[in-house]
Amino acid sequence: MLTEERHRIILELLAEKEVVKLQELVEATNSSESTIRRDLTQLEKEKKLRRIHGGATLLQKKREELSVLEKSTKHIQEKKRIAEYAASLVQNGDCIYLDAGTTTFEMIPHLQGKDIVVVTNGIMHLDMLLEYDVPTYLLGGFMKKKTKALIGRGALQSLKSYSFDKCFIGANGVHYEYGYTTPDPEEAMVKYTAMQLSQKAYVLADHSKLNESAFAKIAELHEATLITNELAEEWLEPYKAKTAVEVVTK
């Protein structure tokens, strides 16, 4: 089968299923695994798909943004592992910024009992922060309906009243060339400002966010330590060449 024909079949299967396994593509094209891997590499370079462990998936739309409810049902165990590790980095006496998002939300139970202060723009974080008796300051600003995040001029002005030992940021896309990204430019600015106000910045992103890029840039890769749950061996070098990477597998 010609390369062009294999590529057509791969993209048609992706359009139909959104995620396809390597073995499915081998069977559909009657090709070897090594041939399909080369095809996926080429198609990823052409920005037609994103390789994942054991297969490929469609690229996300640059401005597409899921609601909090939609995000909260995806990759739950991975987010919990990342969050528990991130919370272990918080020490007594720290002042931290906790970004709005479902992975940063999972950090909150692990902050209980620590002598810390939290600043957040996440409306959905508040009840749990109060439940776990974590001293908290909430930013002002405009509340986004989809993500329950406070953004805009008010958020930036109140954010600049603080400085942090550490910040924990969410991102929709993490890419070794394009850095950390999110669909909303205003939310990107809040995230970036928090990073600039912190001695140490961490971006929490499960494997589904890797090799993706959204509409608005938050920061370059080297401006934060990346905490994720999975990074294929072939991607370790390009990511670690630009920033510190913590891969949490347990």
Summary of the structure (lengths in Angstrom):
residues: 250
radius of gyration: 19.3
end to end distance: 41.9
largest distance: 63.4
contacts: 845
relative contact order: 0.12
helix: 42%
strand: 24%
